Amino acid sequence: MKIVAGLGNPGEKYEGTRHNAGFVVVDRLAREHGIRLGAGRGDFLTGSGRIGGEHVTLVLPLTFMNLSGRAVAEVLSATDAIPGELLVVCDDVWLELGQLRLRHRGGDGGHNGLASVIESLGTGGFARLRLGVGMPDVGVDMADFVLDRFLSEELPAVETMIDEAARAVAGVLRDGIDRTMNDVNRRAVPEEDSPDSEETS
């Protein structure tokens, strides 16, 4: 794995929102491993260093969620990386709050950021770590829900999830995705509960 990209929306307005969970994980990794994130040659922040004994480039797209793929594609091109060397970290309303799911590849599951990455790369053949933010109550608009901040009573579970996600990324880099998947996915909801089916091409 060469590239770890966290998806989210830039700016103070979106800090602490459910849609920015991927940003938080990558920022946590940068701080814990002494990697400085700075402006890249494009619409993204980036920084390189070692995590789990492996050299890795961390990326935070600044293109807003719906255009995340443009920034990710630029970084892959600049680093001569292929989609199979990319791990995307993002939120997922189809997982209960605090749950994680790690996969080799897949569809977009209705996530606009993943859809943008798939479109820009021309494939869903990249790893993704999805962070459960829960599903809105009946009658609550999905867009409003993901762009809203976590409730105060949810914050302990969110903090635990971010810690576990950062450890999962380090595990992928240190031990490989297969071994890490066995640990991370033990608590995930059944596959049929999510629309993000595995792809074979």
Secondary structure, DSSP 8 states (H G I E B T S, - for coil): --EEEE----SGGGTTBGGGHHHHHHHHHHHHTT---EE-SSSEEEEEEEETTEEEEEEEE-S-GGGHHHHHHHHHHHHT--GGGEEEEEEETTS-TT-EEEES----TT-HHHHHHHHHHT---SEEEEEE-----TTS-HHHHHTSB--GGGHHHHHHHHHHHHHHHHHHHHH-HHHHHHHHGGG---GGGSS------
